[in-house]
Each structure stands twice: as structure tokens, then as C-alpha cells.
Amino acid sequence: MSNQDNGRTPDRDAPRSANRPKPPSVPPKPKRVSTRMPVNRPSVEDEPLAPTRAMPPQSAATPPSAARRNSPPPSYPPRERTQQARHETYGEQPSRQHAYDAAPAPAAAPPRKRKKHKCCTAALVIVLILAVIFGWLLIWVQGQIQTVPALSGAANTPGDTTLIVGSDSRDGWGHNDLTEGERTDTIMVLHAPESGPTSLISIPRDSFVPIPGYGSNKINAAFSFGGPQLLVETVEDLTGLTIDTYLEVGFTGVEGIVDALGGVELCLDYDVDDEKSGLVWEAGCHTVDGETALAFSRMRYSDPLGDIGRAERQRQVVGAVAEGILSPATLLNPTKLLPVTSATLEAFRVSEGTGVFDLMGLALDMRSALGGNAVTGTPPITSLGYNVDGVGSTVLLTEEELPQFWEDVAEGNFEPGEEVGGVE
């Protein structure tokens, strides 16, 4: 059958959609381009991202959803638009101020006041009381120091030199007048050099030496002829050292110091029963009173070394007294310190210009000089029984060795703890 027979046209036989007119072609709408950086949000199925500077590292066990929630927002590059371009586009804009910038800063809390403890106040009061007592004690001691003209005024020599003299006075130092004919039992030169060990050298009292204005005689005669000043000049001529401080000790005063200290320990390695000094001694070390200490320092006729042995024992007495005065048992006990200080000031007299702190420094030097590192001894001696007409038996020093000996003392050339000089 033909198409005409069926009464249908060819157009009707085509599908209806084919006969539908097509709409006019419209160009596709252009996509809007964003200037923002695309954000690739990971899907649930994505693997966890590797850690970057913008994202903290995640463990492999962290679910992707947790990683997405915990990841910080991406950072965007700043817009490259200058301030001038914004002004041209929008005009002058008022400056914006964030609310948190405008909010005033909270006022700082006032500092809490600390309560002063009662114990601190009590400690301060005690310190002030001690300071007042110490100041009063210094003033009192300075007023009790007995001085005497002694120094020669010669040019200073290196180091610090003190002449220590032990007088045979039996009356202490209640006055400044010299007893006529008074002599010295002990003459010691204490020298602290600029470098090297301190030296304490005993000069035998019968040493035959030149005395300015009086010719040659026993050195202790200088004290009798012209007092401390002439003795100082004689020692300076002998040693070549300028005396910086003069310290004179009345040995009867030492007796009072020893008793105020409650005794001192002295040692001697042989028995003694000396009628002239009154010393009775059993070999060994003993704590003795003032009377025994005085006899210990004066005895010489029962000593096989004569004046040499007596000088050694006198150094021992002086060292024991200095050690007792500077001990904590004395310095920290006011009931003991005041009697000891009073007895000491009665026994000593010093050159003019010597103060409290000079005496304290001298006591420290004496304790150091009597320690194990000090140089001790006498000048070189040729004879202990050198007879001189009109003078009697004297100690003859080795004249040719004296200059070098005193130079070594001045410069600290001897070994620490060395015993020097003595009889050749």
C-alpha cells in the first residue's frame, strides 16, 4: 500500500520530535571567572593530604572527615591593589578601627603590699644594736691606745715593717715616761714584703752594733740611751728597712693578757728549774697562767742556746697571745673581750698615728708570721760570747753576711717556713 492510500503524508509518518521546530541557537553563557583561588575540598573517598606548612601533619589513622574538619582555612595571597587605587575607585574612606583596638586596656592591678615579718624587724634591731656597740667599742679603744714618739721619718722602703720591742718594765704602761736605765729583753723585726713570705727575725739584745751618736754597744743599750726613737734608728741602720710601726710590750703586761685569756699553751722539750726567772717546767706542752708565761719568756741561763733560745720562746709567747686574742672564743664573747682588750691596751704602746685598724692588721700579721709558712730566726751570728772592753760579753753578728741577709728578708727571697740565720 502506498502512502497515499493510507491517507498519510510523508511528514506525518516521521517522528513527532523530528517535525518539531528547533529553537533559535543561543550562544552559551560565558562562565564567571572568580579571582579567588579554588579550594579543592577533599571528598570522603580522598586520601589524607600530606602535611604542609598550612596544615599540621595527620596520622594515617585519622579519618578523612576529621582531617577536613581540623584543617585550617587556606591562605590567600594579598590583593595587589594599592591604597591609591582604592582611593581613586571609592574615594577617601574613613579609617576603620576594630572594636578590640578601641577598647581601653584593663587597668593593672595594684601591687600587693608584703607584710613585714616580726622576725625581720627583730633581726634589724639586733643588727643596729650590734653596730652601735661595735662603734662605741672602736671609739673607746682608740681613746685607750697609748702612743709614743718613735718613728725616724726616714724614706719608706718596699713592704711593711714593724719593730716589736719587749721591755723589762715591771710596771706596765701607766705613764709615758721612761724608767732611767731601762732596757729591752726582746727586739723583733716583723716584715711583710710585697711578694714572698712574711718574716719575723729576732735580734739578740746583746748584739754588738753601732748606735748613732754613741759608738758601738749592745743594741738594747740604744733604748736606754735614747728611748724608742734611738732604738728605731739603730735597727734601721742595721737592717736597711724603714720602720713603719713601733710596738712596745711591757712583759708584765703580757702576764695580765694571759690571765685575761684564761691561759695559753706553751711547749718546751726539756725540764727546767731556773732560780733567776723562777721557771719550773716539765718537758712537754702545758696551758700556763700569766706568771708562768712571763718566766717562760725571760728565762735564759738554763737555756743551752742562751739568747737564741730565749728569742725563740718569746716568739712562741707572742704568737700564743695573738692567737688567743683573735680566737672566736674571745672575739664573740663580750664578757671576755672587754677584759682582754683592756689588759692588752695597758700592756702595749705604739708609735704616734697608729689606730684601731692598724692594731688589728698588726695582730693578723703577727699570727701569720708565727704560722708554719713564716720565715723565722736571727741574723747570722759569728759568736755568742764576744768580749768587748767596757761592754762585756756580747753577740757578734757576721758582718759580711748581713747586707745580703736583710736584702733577702726585704724581698721575700727565703722559702716559706724556713728558719734562717743563727750561729755558724
BAVO-111212 format. One record per residue (C-alpha): residue number from 0; residue in one letter; z, y, x. Coordinates in steps of 0.05 Angstrom, whole numbers, always signed. Each point is the difference from the previous one (the first is absolute). Layout:
BAVO-111212
{pos->NUM; code->A; zz->Z; yy->Y; xx->X}
...
end
This chain:
BAVO-111212
{pos->0; code->M; zz->+0; yy->+0; xx->+0}
{pos->1; code->S; zz->-18; yy->+68; xx->+25}
{pos->2; code->N; zz->+44; yy->+58; xx->+3}
{pos->3; code->Q; zz->-36; yy->+34; xx->-55}
{pos->4; code->D; zz->+11; yy->-58; xx->-44}
{pos->5; code->N; zz->+72; yy->+3; xx->+6}
{pos->6; code->G; zz->-2; yy->+74; xx->-17}
{pos->7; code->R; zz->+36; yy->+18; xx->+64}
{pos->8; code->T; zz->-23; yy->+48; xx->+51}
{pos->9; code->P; zz->+6; yy->-15; xx->+74}
{pos->10; code->D; zz->+52; yy->+54; xx->+6}
{pos->11; code->R; zz->+44; yy->-32; xx->-49}
{pos->12; code->D; zz->-4; yy->-65; xx->+36}
{pos->13; code->A; zz->+30; yy->+32; xx->+64}
{pos->14; code->P; zz->+76; yy->+2; xx->+8}
{pos->15; code->R; zz->+33; yy->+58; xx->-32}
{pos->16; code->S; zz->+30; yy->+24; xx->+64}
{pos->17; code->A; zz->-67; yy->+4; xx->+31}
{pos->18; code->N; zz->-25; yy->+46; xx->-55}
{pos->19; code->R; zz->+60; yy->+46; xx->+5}
{pos->20; code->P; zz->-18; yy->+66; xx->+32}
{pos->21; code->K; zz->+32; yy->+12; xx->+68}
{pos->22; code->P; zz->+44; yy->+61; xx->+9}
{pos->23; code->P; zz->-24; yy->+54; xx->+45}
{pos->24; code->S; zz->+19; yy->-13; xx->+73}
{pos->25; code->V; zz->+60; yy->+40; xx->+22}
{pos->26; code->P; zz->+15; yy->+6; xx->+74}
{pos->27; code->P; zz->+65; yy->-32; xx->+19}
{pos->28; code->K; zz->+59; yy->+45; xx->+3}
{pos->29; code->P; zz->+18; yy->+14; xx->+73}
{pos->30; code->K; zz->+66; yy->-27; xx->+24}
{pos->31; code->R; zz->+55; yy->+49; xx->+14}
{pos->32; code->V; zz->+17; yy->+0; xx->+73}
{pos->33; code->S; zz->+74; yy->+9; xx->+16}
{pos->34; code->T; zz->+24; yy->+33; xx->+63}
{pos->35; code->R; zz->+61; yy->-43; xx->+0}
{pos->36; code->M; zz->+4; yy->-60; xx->+44}
{pos->37; code->P; zz->-9; yy->-63; xx->-39}
{pos->38; code->V; zz->+61; yy->-42; xx->-8}
{pos->39; code->N; zz->-13; yy->-73; xx->+4}
{pos->40; code->R; zz->+55; yy->-30; xx->-41}
{pos->41; code->P; zz->+8; yy->-73; xx->+18}
{pos->42; code->S; zz->-6; yy->-49; xx->-54}
{pos->43; code->V; zz->+49; yy->-55; xx->-12}
{pos->44; code->E; zz->-46; yy->-49; xx->+33}
{pos->45; code->D; zz->-8; yy->+42; xx->+64}
{pos->46; code->E; zz->+33; yy->-21; xx->+64}
{pos->47; code->P; zz->+57; yy->+44; xx->+27}
{pos->48; code->L; zz->-25; yy->+56; xx->+43}
{pos->49; code->A; zz->+15; yy->+5; xx->+74}
{pos->50; code->P; zz->+54; yy->+51; xx->+15}
{pos->51; code->T; zz->-23; yy->+69; xx->+19}
{pos->52; code->R; zz->+36; yy->+65; xx->+19}
{pos->53; code->A; zz->-1; yy->+20; xx->-74}
{pos->54; code->M; zz->+24; yy->-68; xx->-24}
{pos->55; code->P; zz->+60; yy->-39; xx->+25}
{pos->56; code->P; zz->-13; yy->-71; xx->+21}
{pos->57; code->Q; zz->+10; yy->-54; xx->-52}
{pos->58; code->S; zz->+18; yy->-70; xx->+9}
{pos->59; code->A; zz->-48; yy->-55; xx->-20}
{pos->60; code->A; zz->+47; yy->-21; xx->-54}
{pos->61; code->T; zz->-3; yy->+67; xx->-36}
{pos->62; code->P; zz->-41; yy->-5; xx->-65}
{pos->63; code->P; zz->-60; yy->+46; xx->-6}
{pos->64; code->S; zz->+29; yy->+34; xx->-60}
{pos->65; code->A; zz->+64; yy->+17; xx->+38}
{pos->66; code->A; zz->-42; yy->+26; xx->+58}
{pos->67; code->R; zz->-38; yy->+45; xx->-49}
{pos->68; code->R; zz->+64; yy->+27; xx->-29}
{pos->69; code->N; zz->+34; yy->+11; xx->+67}
{pos->70; code->S; zz->-60; yy->+31; xx->+36}
{pos->71; code->P; zz->+5; yy->+76; xx->+9}
{pos->72; code->P; zz->-54; yy->+45; xx->-29}
{pos->73; code->P; zz->-60; yy->+10; xx->+45}
{pos->74; code->S; zz->-3; yy->+61; xx->+42}
{pos->75; code->Y; zz->-59; yy->+48; xx->-11}
{pos->76; code->P; zz->-31; yy->+46; xx->+50}
{pos->77; code->P; zz->+15; yy->+73; xx->-14}
{pos->78; code->R; zz->-54; yy->+41; xx->-33}
{pos->79; code->E; zz->-40; yy->+41; xx->+49}
{pos->80; code->R; zz->+6; yy->+63; xx->-40}
{pos->81; code->T; zz->+28; yy->+61; xx->+33}
{pos->82; code->Q; zz->+48; yy->+49; xx->-30}
{pos->83; code->Q; zz->-55; yy->+53; xx->+0}
{pos->84; code->A; zz->-45; yy->-44; xx->-43}
{pos->85; code->R; zz->+54; yy->-9; xx->-52}
{pos->86; code->H; zz->+10; yy->+75; xx->-3}
{pos->87; code->E; zz->-74; yy->+11; xx->-10}
{pos->88; code->T; zz->-4; yy->-51; xx->-55}
{pos->89; code->Y; zz->+63; yy->+12; xx->-39}
{pos->90; code->G; zz->+22; yy->+68; xx->+25}
{pos->91; code->E; zz->+68; yy->+17; xx->+29}
{pos->92; code->Q; zz->+50; yy->-51; xx->-23}
{pos->93; code->P; zz->+74; yy->+11; xx->+0}
{pos->94; code->S; zz->+38; yy->-42; xx->+50}
{pos->95; code->R; zz->+32; yy->-60; xx->-30}
{pos->96; code->Q; zz->+71; yy->-18; xx->+15}
{pos->97; code->H; zz->+27; yy->-68; xx->-16}
{pos->98; code->A; zz->+62; yy->-4; xx->-40}
{pos->99; code->Y; zz->+37; yy->-37; xx->+55}
{pos->100; code->D; zz->-19; yy->+56; xx->+49}
{pos->101; code->A; zz->+27; yy->+55; xx->-45}
{pos->102; code->A; zz->+65; yy->-36; xx->-15}
{pos->103; code->P; zz->+58; yy->+28; xx->+42}
{pos->104; code->A; zz->+30; yy->-47; xx->+52}
{pos->105; code->P; zz->+68; yy->-26; xx->-19}
{pos->106; code->A; zz->+57; yy->+37; xx->+33}
{pos->107; code->A; zz->+32; yy->-36; xx->+59}
{pos->108; code->A; zz->+68; yy->-28; xx->-14}
{pos->109; code->P; zz->+55; yy->+38; xx->+36}
{pos->110; code->P; zz->+29; yy->-38; xx->+59}
{pos->111; code->R; zz->+64; yy->-37; xx->-15}
{pos->112; code->K; zz->+61; yy->+27; xx->+35}
{pos->113; code->R; zz->+34; yy->-52; xx->+42}
{pos->114; code->K; zz->+73; yy->-5; xx->-8}
{pos->115; code->K; zz->+39; yy->+9; xx->+64}
{pos->116; code->H; zz->+44; yy->-59; xx->+14}
{pos->117; code->K; zz->+72; yy->+12; xx->+14}
{pos->118; code->C; zz->-4; yy->-42; xx->+63}
{pos->119; code->C; zz->-53; yy->+47; xx->+30}
{pos->120; code->T; zz->+43; yy->+60; xx->-14}
{pos->121; code->A; zz->+60; yy->-33; xx->+32}
{pos->122; code->A; zz->-41; yy->-19; xx->+61}
{pos->123; code->L; zz->-24; yy->+72; xx->+7}
{pos->124; code->V; zz->+71; yy->+26; xx->-4}
{pos->125; code->I; zz->+22; yy->-50; xx->+54}
{pos->126; code->V; zz->-57; yy->+21; xx->+46}
{pos->127; code->L; zz->+17; yy->+73; xx->-8}
{pos->128; code->I; zz->+73; yy->-13; xx->+15}
{pos->129; code->L; zz->-18; yy->-40; xx->+62}
{pos->130; code->A; zz->-47; yy->+56; xx->+22}
{pos->131; code->V; zz->+56; yy->+52; xx->-8}
{pos->132; code->I; zz->+49; yy->-44; xx->+39}
{pos->133; code->F; zz->-51; yy->-12; xx->+55}
{pos->134; code->G; zz->-15; yy->+74; xx->+5}
{pos->135; code->W; zz->+73; yy->+17; xx->+3}
{pos->136; code->L; zz->+11; yy->-53; xx->+54}
{pos->137; code->L; zz->-56; yy->+28; xx->+43}
{pos->138; code->I; zz->+29; yy->+70; xx->-5}
{pos->139; code->W; zz->+69; yy->-26; xx->+17}
{pos->140; code->V; zz->-24; yy->-40; xx->+60}
{pos->141; code->Q; zz->-41; yy->+59; xx->+27}
{pos->142; code->G; zz->+63; yy->+42; xx->-3}
{pos->143; code->Q; zz->+40; yy->-52; xx->+38}
{pos->144; code->I; zz->-48; yy->-9; xx->+58}
{pos->145; code->Q; zz->+30; yy->+24; xx->+65}
{pos->146; code->T; zz->-50; yy->+31; xx->+48}
{pos->147; code->V; zz->+3; yy->+22; xx->+72}
{pos->148; code->P; zz->-49; yy->+38; xx->+45}
{pos->149; code->A; zz->-33; yy->-54; xx->+41}
{pos->150; code->L; zz->-76; yy->+5; xx->+5}
{pos->151; code->S; zz->-33; yy->+31; xx->+60}
{pos->152; code->G; zz->-61; yy->+30; xx->-34}
{pos->153; code->A; zz->-48; yy->-36; xx->+47}
{pos->154; code->A; zz->-71; yy->-13; xx->-21}
{pos->155; code->N; zz->-8; yy->-60; xx->-46}
{pos->156; code->T; zz->-24; yy->-66; xx->+27}
{pos->157; code->P; zz->-37; yy->-54; xx->-41}
{pos->158; code->G; zz->+43; yy->-43; xx->-46}
{pos->159; code->D; zz->+71; yy->+12; xx->-25}
{pos->160; code->T; zz->+58; yy->-3; xx->+48}
{pos->161; code->T; zz->+75; yy->-1; xx->-17}
{pos->162; code->L; zz->+57; yy->+3; xx->+50}
{pos->163; code->I; zz->+59; yy->-40; xx->-26}
{pos->164; code->V; zz->+66; yy->+14; xx->+35}
{pos->165; code->G; zz->+65; yy->-37; xx->-8}
{pos->166; code->S; zz->+59; yy->+43; xx->+18}
{pos->167; code->D; zz->+68; yy->-25; xx->+22}
{pos->168; code->S; zz->+33; yy->+51; xx->-45}
{pos->169; code->R; zz->+61; yy->-28; xx->-36}
{pos->170; code->D; zz->+5; yy->+55; xx->-52}
{pos->171; code->G; zz->-67; yy->-6; xx->-36}
{pos->172; code->W; zz->-37; yy->+64; xx->-14}
{pos->173; code->G; zz->+48; yy->+44; xx->-39}
{pos->174; code->H; zz->-23; yy->+60; xx->+41}
{pos->175; code->N; zz->-60; yy->+20; xx->+43}
{pos->176; code->D; zz->+39; yy->+16; xx->+63}
{pos->177; code->L; zz->-9; yy->-46; xx->+60}
{pos->178; code->T; zz->+61; yy->-32; xx->+31}
{pos->179; code->E; zz->+2; yy->+22; xx->+73}
{pos->180; code->G; zz->-24; yy->-55; xx->+46}
{pos->181; code->E; zz->-26; yy->-42; xx->-58}
{pos->182; code->R; zz->-51; yy->-53; xx->+20}
{pos->183; code->T; zz->-48; yy->-46; xx->-35}
{pos->184; code->D; zz->+7; yy->-75; xx->-4}
{pos->185; code->T; zz->-70; yy->-12; xx->-28}
{pos->186; code->I; zz->-67; yy->+33; xx->+13}
{pos->187; code->M; zz->-60; yy->-30; xx->-37}
{pos->188; code->V; zz->-71; yy->+25; xx->-7}
{pos->189; code->L; zz->-34; yy->-20; xx->-66}
{pos->190; code->H; zz->-75; yy->+12; xx->+3}
{pos->191; code->A; zz->-51; yy->-15; xx->-54}
{pos->192; code->P; zz->-70; yy->+8; xx->+31}
{pos->193; code->E; zz->-63; yy->+18; xx->-37}
{pos->194; code->S; zz->-21; yy->-72; xx->+7}
{pos->195; code->G; zz->+37; yy->-61; xx->+25}
{pos->196; code->P; zz->+71; yy->-26; xx->-8}
{pos->197; code->T; zz->+61; yy->+44; xx->-5}
{pos->198; code->S; zz->+45; yy->+0; xx->+62}
{pos->199; code->L; zz->+75; yy->+7; xx->+7}
{pos->200; code->I; zz->+17; yy->+9; xx->+73}
{pos->201; code->S; zz->+72; yy->+4; xx->+25}
{pos->202; code->I; zz->+13; yy->+44; xx->+60}
{pos->203; code->P; zz->+63; yy->-23; xx->+37}
{pos->204; code->R; zz->+51; yy->+55; xx->-1}
{pos->205; code->D; zz->+11; yy->-5; xx->+75}
{pos->206; code->S; zz->-74; yy->+8; xx->+17}
{pos->207; code->F; zz->-7; yy->+45; xx->+61}
{pos->208; code->V; zz->-50; yy->+54; xx->-20}
{pos->209; code->P; zz->-15; yy->+74; xx->+13}
{pos->210; code->I; zz->+37; yy->+47; xx->-48}
{pos->211; code->P; zz->-32; yy->+69; xx->-7}
{pos->212; code->G; zz->+43; yy->+51; xx->+36}
{pos->213; code->Y; zz->+51; yy->-51; xx->+25}
{pos->214; code->G; zz->-37; yy->-45; xx->+49}
{pos->215; code->S; zz->+1; yy->-76; xx->-7}
{pos->216; code->N; zz->+57; yy->-34; xx->-36}
{pos->217; code->K; zz->+16; yy->-52; xx->-52}
{pos->218; code->I; zz->-40; yy->+15; xx->-62}
{pos->219; code->N; zz->+60; yy->+3; xx->-46}
{pos->220; code->A; zz->+27; yy->+57; xx->+43}
{pos->221; code->A; zz->-54; yy->+44; xx->-29}
{pos->222; code->F; zz->+35; yy->-3; xx->-67}
{pos->223; code->S; zz->+65; yy->+21; xx->+33}
{pos->224; code->F; zz->-33; yy->+56; xx->+39}
{pos->225; code->G; zz->-42; yy->+31; xx->-55}
{pos->226; code->G; zz->+7; yy->-38; xx->-65}
{pos->227; code->P; zz->-57; yy->-26; xx->-43}
{pos->228; code->Q; zz->-51; yy->+51; xx->+25}
{pos->229; code->L; zz->+7; yy->-17; xx->+73}
{pos->230; code->L; zz->+0; yy->-75; xx->-16}
{pos->231; code->V; zz->-65; yy->+9; xx->-39}
{pos->232; code->E; zz->-33; yy->+37; xx->+58}
{pos->233; code->T; zz->+23; yy->-54; xx->+49}
{pos->234; code->V; zz->-29; yy->-56; xx->-43}
{pos->235; code->E; zz->-65; yy->+38; xx->-10}
{pos->236; code->D; zz->-8; yy->+9; xx->+75}
{pos->237; code->L; zz->+14; yy->-74; xx->+11}
{pos->238; code->T; zz->-46; yy->-28; xx->-54}
{pos->239; code->G; zz->-55; yy->+53; xx->-8}
{pos->240; code->L; zz->+12; yy->-4; xx->-76}
{pos->241; code->T; zz->+19; yy->+61; xx->-42}
{pos->242; code->I; zz->+61; yy->-14; xx->-43}
{pos->243; code->D; zz->-15; yy->+15; xx->-73}
{pos->244; code->T; zz->+68; yy->-19; xx->-30}
{pos->245; code->Y; zz->+69; yy->-4; xx->+30}
{pos->246; code->L; zz->+51; yy->-47; xx->-32}
{pos->247; code->E; zz->+71; yy->-4; xx->+27}
{pos->248; code->V; zz->+48; yy->-54; xx->-24}
{pos->249; code->G; zz->+75; yy->+2; xx->+11}
{pos->250; code->F; zz->+18; yy->-73; xx->+9}
{pos->251; code->T; zz->+67; yy->+10; xx->-35}
{pos->252; code->G; zz->-43; yy->+23; xx->-58}
{pos->253; code->V; zz->-39; yy->-65; xx->+4}
{pos->254; code->E; zz->+67; yy->-35; xx->-12}
{pos->255; code->G; zz->+7; yy->+37; xx->-66}
{pos->256; code->I; zz->-72; yy->-18; xx->-20}
{pos->257; code->V; zz->+11; yy->-74; xx->+13}
{pos->258; code->D; zz->+63; yy->+0; xx->-41}
{pos->259; code->A; zz->-35; yy->+36; xx->-57}
{pos->260; code->L; zz->-55; yy->-52; xx->+1}
{pos->261; code->G; zz->+51; yy->-56; xx->-4}
{pos->262; code->G; zz->-16; yy->-25; xx->+70}
{pos->263; code->V; zz->-63; yy->-19; xx->+39}
{pos->264; code->E; zz->-22; yy->-64; xx->+34}
{pos->265; code->L; zz->-3; yy->+0; xx->+76}
{pos->266; code->C; zz->-17; yy->-55; xx->+49}
{pos->267; code->L; zz->+20; yy->-16; xx->+71}
{pos->268; code->D; zz->-10; yy->-67; xx->+34}
{pos->269; code->Y; zz->+62; yy->-3; xx->+44}
{pos->270; code->D; zz->+75; yy->+8; xx->-7}
{pos->271; code->V; zz->+32; yy->+67; xx->+16}
{pos->272; code->D; zz->+71; yy->+24; xx->+11}
{pos->273; code->D; zz->-8; yy->+70; xx->+28}
{pos->274; code->E; zz->+64; yy->+39; xx->+11}
{pos->275; code->K; zz->-31; yy->+70; xx->+8}
{pos->276; code->S; zz->-44; yy->-1; xx->-63}
{pos->277; code->G; zz->+48; yy->-44; xx->-39}
{pos->278; code->L; zz->-56; yy->-48; xx->-19}
{pos->279; code->V; zz->+20; yy->-72; xx->-14}
{pos->280; code->W; zz->-62; yy->-41; xx->-18}
{pos->281; code->E; zz->-17; yy->-73; xx->-12}
{pos->282; code->A; zz->-72; yy->-18; xx->+16}
{pos->283; code->G; zz->-45; yy->+3; xx->-60}
{pos->284; code->C; zz->-14; yy->+48; xx->-58}
{pos->285; code->H; zz->+55; yy->+32; xx->-41}
{pos->286; code->T; zz->+7; yy->+53; xx->-54}
{pos->287; code->V; zz->+46; yy->+52; xx->+30}
{pos->288; code->D; zz->+36; yy->+63; xx->-21}
{pos->289; code->G; zz->-8; yy->+69; xx->+29}
{pos->290; code->E; zz->+53; yy->-7; xx->+55}
{pos->291; code->T; zz->-31; yy->-64; xx->+27}
{pos->292; code->A; zz->-70; yy->+29; xx->-4}
{pos->293; code->L; zz->+22; yy->+60; xx->+41}
{pos->294; code->A; zz->+31; yy->-45; xx->+54}
{pos->295; code->F; zz->-63; yy->-43; xx->-2}
{pos->296; code->S; zz->-43; yy->+61; xx->+17}
{pos->297; code->R; zz->+46; yy->+28; xx->+54}
{pos->298; code->M; zz->+17; yy->-64; xx->+39}
{pos->299; code->R; zz->-34; yy->-5; xx->+69}
{pos->300; code->Y; zz->+48; yy->-26; xx->+52}
{pos->301; code->S; zz->+0; yy->-70; xx->-29}
{pos->302; code->D; zz->-76; yy->+2; xx->-7}
{pos->303; code->P; zz->-36; yy->-34; xx->+59}
{pos->304; code->L; zz->-57; yy->+50; xx->-9}
{pos->305; code->G; zz->+45; yy->+61; xx->-1}
{pos->306; code->D; zz->-35; yy->+61; xx->-29}
{pos->307; code->I; zz->-63; yy->-40; xx->-16}
{pos->308; code->G; zz->+39; yy->-48; xx->-44}
{pos->309; code->R; zz->+38; yy->+57; xx->-33}
{pos->310; code->A; zz->-65; yy->+35; xx->-17}
{pos->311; code->E; zz->-25; yy->-63; xx->-34}
{pos->312; code->R; zz->+64; yy->-6; xx->-41}
{pos->313; code->Q; zz->-2; yy->+73; xx->-19}
{pos->314; code->R; zz->-71; yy->-8; xx->-26}
{pos->315; code->Q; zz->+25; yy->-59; xx->-40}
{pos->316; code->V; zz->+56; yy->+42; xx->-31}
{pos->317; code->V; zz->-47; yy->+57; xx->-17}
{pos->318; code->G; zz->-50; yy->-48; xx->-32}
{pos->319; code->A; zz->+53; yy->-35; xx->-41}
{pos->320; code->V; zz->+26; yy->+67; xx->-26}
{pos->321; code->A; zz->-70; yy->+25; xx->-18}
{pos->322; code->E; zz->-15; yy->-66; xx->-35}
{pos->323; code->G; zz->+64; yy->+5; xx->-40}
{pos->324; code->I; zz->-12; yy->+73; xx->-21}
{pos->325; code->L; zz->-71; yy->-15; xx->-24}
{pos->326; code->S; zz->+16; yy->-66; xx->-35}
{pos->327; code->P; zz->-7; yy->-2; xx->-77}
{pos->328; code->A; zz->+73; yy->-20; xx->-5}
{pos->329; code->T; zz->+17; yy->+70; xx->+27}
{pos->330; code->L; zz->-56; yy->+43; xx->-29}
{pos->331; code->L; zz->+6; yy->-28; xx->-71}
{pos->332; code->N; zz->+76; yy->+2; xx->-3}
{pos->333; code->P; zz->+26; yy->+72; xx->-10}
{pos->334; code->T; zz->+72; yy->-21; xx->+12}
{pos->335; code->K; zz->-21; yy->-25; xx->+69}
{pos->336; code->L; zz->-56; yy->+50; xx->+16}
{pos->337; code->L; zz->+44; yy->+62; xx->-4}
{pos->338; code->P; zz->+54; yy->-24; xx->+49}
{pos->339; code->V; zz->-53; yy->-26; xx->+48}
{pos->340; code->T; zz->-39; yy->+66; xx->-4}
{pos->341; code->S; zz->+64; yy->+40; xx->+11}
{pos->342; code->A; zz->+20; yy->-42; xx->+61}
{pos->343; code->T; zz->-70; yy->+4; xx->+29}
{pos->344; code->L; zz->-3; yy->+75; xx->-6}
{pos->345; code->E; zz->+68; yy->+6; xx->+34}
{pos->346; code->A; zz->-24; yy->-44; xx->+58}
{pos->347; code->F; zz->-68; yy->+32; xx->+12}
{pos->348; code->R; zz->-24; yy->+67; xx->+22}
{pos->349; code->V; zz->-73; yy->+17; xx->+10}
{pos->350; code->S; zz->-45; yy->+54; xx->+29}
{pos->351; code->E; zz->-10; yy->+63; xx->-40}
{pos->352; code->G; zz->-54; yy->-4; xx->-54}
{pos->353; code->T; zz->+12; yy->-73; xx->-16}
{pos->354; code->G; zz->+3; yy->-13; xx->-75}
{pos->355; code->V; zz->+16; yy->-57; xx->-47}
{pos->356; code->F; zz->-69; yy->-31; xx->+0}
{pos->357; code->D; zz->-2; yy->+5; xx->+76}
{pos->358; code->L; zz->+64; yy->-42; xx->+3}
{pos->359; code->M; zz->-29; yy->-51; xx->-49}
{pos->360; code->G; zz->-63; yy->-6; xx->+43}
{pos->361; code->L; zz->+42; yy->-6; xx->+62}
{pos->362; code->A; zz->+41; yy->-57; xx->-31}
{pos->363; code->L; zz->-65; yy->-37; xx->-17}
{pos->364; code->D; zz->-25; yy->+10; xx->+71}
{pos->365; code->M; zz->+65; yy->-27; xx->+28}
{pos->366; code->R; zz->-3; yy->-62; xx->-44}
{pos->367; code->S; zz->-72; yy->-11; xx->+21}
{pos->368; code->A; zz->+17; yy->+11; xx->+73}
{pos->369; code->L; zz->+54; yy->-53; xx->-3}
{pos->370; code->G; zz->-45; yy->-51; xx->-34}
{pos->371; code->G; zz->-37; yy->-57; xx->+33}
{pos->372; code->N; zz->-64; yy->+41; xx->+12}
{pos->373; code->A; zz->+34; yy->+56; xx->+38}
{pos->374; code->V; zz->-2; yy->+11; xx->+75}
{pos->375; code->T; zz->+70; yy->+2; xx->+29}
{pos->376; code->G; zz->+31; yy->+3; xx->+69}
{pos->377; code->T; zz->+15; yy->+49; xx->+55}
{pos->378; code->P; zz->-41; yy->+36; xx->+53}
{pos->379; code->P; zz->-14; yy->-40; xx->+64}
{pos->380; code->I; zz->+64; yy->-5; xx->+42}
{pos->381; code->T; zz->+6; yy->-10; xx->+75}
{pos->382; code->S; zz->+75; yy->-5; xx->+5}
{pos->383; code->L; zz->+61; yy->+0; xx->-47}
{pos->384; code->G; zz->+48; yy->+20; xx->+56}
{pos->385; code->Y; zz->-32; yy->+56; xx->+39}
{pos->386; code->N; zz->+55; yy->+40; xx->+34}
{pos->387; code->V; zz->-8; yy->+75; xx->+8}
{pos->388; code->D; zz->+49; yy->+44; xx->+37}
{pos->389; code->G; zz->+38; yy->+45; xx->-47}
{pos->390; code->V; zz->-28; yy->-36; xx->-61}
{pos->391; code->G; zz->+21; yy->-72; xx->+8}
{pos->392; code->S; zz->-35; yy->-63; xx->-24}
{pos->393; code->T; zz->-64; yy->+14; xx->-37}
{pos->394; code->V; zz->-60; yy->-36; xx->-29}
{pos->395; code->L; zz->-62; yy->+11; xx->+43}
{pos->396; code->L; zz->-65; yy->+1; xx->-40}
{pos->397; code->T; zz->-65; yy->-24; xx->+32}
{pos->398; code->E; zz->-30; yy->+68; xx->+11}
{pos->399; code->E; zz->-72; yy->-22; xx->+17}
{pos->400; code->E; zz->-6; yy->-39; xx->-65}
{pos->401; code->L; zz->+30; yy->+51; xx->-48}
{pos->402; code->P; zz->-64; yy->+42; xx->-13}
{pos->403; code->Q; zz->-41; yy->-60; xx->-22}
{pos->404; code->F; zz->+58; yy->-29; xx->-39}
{pos->405; code->W; zz->+10; yy->+62; xx->-43}
{pos->406; code->E; zz->-75; yy->+9; xx->-8}
{pos->407; code->D; zz->-4; yy->-71; xx->-29}
{pos->408; code->V; zz->+57; yy->+17; xx->-47}
{pos->409; code->A; zz->-33; yy->+64; xx->-23}
{pos->410; code->E; zz->-68; yy->-33; xx->-13}
{pos->411; code->G; zz->+28; yy->-64; xx->-31}
{pos->412; code->N; zz->-31; yy->-45; xx->+53}
{pos->413; code->F; zz->+56; yy->-52; xx->+1}
{pos->414; code->E; zz->-5; yy->-63; xx->-42}
{pos->415; code->P; zz->+39; yy->-1; xx->-66}
{pos->416; code->G; zz->+68; yy->-33; xx->+10}
{pos->417; code->E; zz->-3; yy->+6; xx->+76}
{pos->418; code->E; zz->+63; yy->+12; xx->+40}
{pos->419; code->V; zz->-17; yy->+47; xx->+57}
{pos->420; code->G; zz->+32; yy->+29; xx->+63}
{pos->421; code->G; zz->+66; yy->-26; xx->+25}
{pos->422; code->V; zz->+22; yy->-18; xx->+70}
{pos->423; code->E; zz->-56; yy->-23; xx->+46}
end
